[in-house]
Amino acid sequence: RVNELYPSVVTKVIQPKKYAARHYDLDQKVDDELQLHGCELVILDRYACRLSPTFIMTWRGRLL
């Protein structure tokens, strides 16, 4: 739905639970993906609480 409203914005849906089992440093994994894809807007699912406050502060301006 977001892409329909903002078609020019690159969005990334983060599902921390999916990564948690394989990656201990979840913040770094997610951050690397965002940097890799050059995401400007980040969509966090209901597991967003697994991300550290530092990560959320860093991306706060782009978190949806």
N, C-alpha and C positions, 0 to 999 in steps of 0.2 A: 504493500500500500504506500509506503514511503517513497518508493521509486516513482510511483505515479505522480506524486505531489512534487517531488524534486528529482526529475529525470537526469539532471546534470550532476547530481551529487553521487559520488561513489559511496555505497553503503556496505557495511560488513556486519553480519550477524554473529555475535560472539556467543558460543555455548561452552562456557568454562568447564562444565561437568564432563564434556566430551574429552577435553584435554587433560583434566586432572589425573586420570588414571595413568597417563603416559608421561606427563611432564610435571616435574615437581615445581619448577620455576614457571608457574602459570603466567605471571605478569610478563615475564620476558618473552615467553612464547607468543602471547597475544600481541604484545608490542611489536615483535618482529614481523608478525603477519600484517599488522596495520601499516608498518613502514614499507613492507614489501609491496603491498597493494596500493600504497599511497592513499589510504582512506582518509576522507575528510570528516565523515560522519560515522559514528559507531553506534550500533544498536546492541544493547545488552539484554540478554534474556533474564528470566527470573533467577538464574544462578549467579547473577552479577555480584552477589555478596561474597563470592569466593575470591574476587579480585581485591588486592590490597588497597587501602585508602590512598597510598602514594600514587598508585596507577590511576585511580579514579580522579585524583586531583590533577594529575598530568593531562588527562584527556577530558576533563570536565567540560571544557568549552565545546567539545565535539561529541559528547555523549548524548544519546537520545533515550 
